[in-house]
């Protein structure tokens, strides 16, 4: 099984679904959105 297939299978599992939902909840928070934007800005400046 390729790594991508393993990841896809994990994301379909109950534990994977829990982690996806947790990620969605965390990304809904304004503070985390701000942090992510800052990270993307820093990464884009490196190029």
N, C-alpha and C positions, 0 to 999 in steps of 0.2 A: 504494500500500500504506500503510495507516495505521501510526502509530508502534507501536501495540500488536502489530500483525501482524508488523512487522519484528523486534520484541523476541522474540516467540514463535518466529519462524523462526531467529533467532540462537541461542536457547536449545536448539533441536533440532539445531543444527550441532555438529560435533566440538569446535570451540573453545568453544562455549557450554556443552557438557557438561563440558569440563575446568574451566571457571570455576565451574559449579555444584558440582562435586565438591570443588574447592578451598574454596569457601565452606562446604560441609558439614564439611570437616575443621577449618577454622578455628573454626567455631561449636561444635565438640565440645570445644574447649579451655576449661577453667574460667576462665582469665583473660579470655578474650574474652566469655564469658557474663556475667562480672561487669561488664565495661565496657559491654556492651549494656544490662544492667539499669540501670546508673547513667545512661546516656544517656536511656533511656525515662523514668526518674524525673524527670530534669531537664526533659524535654520536657513531661511531664504537669503539672508544677508551673506552667508558663507560662500555663496556661488558667485 
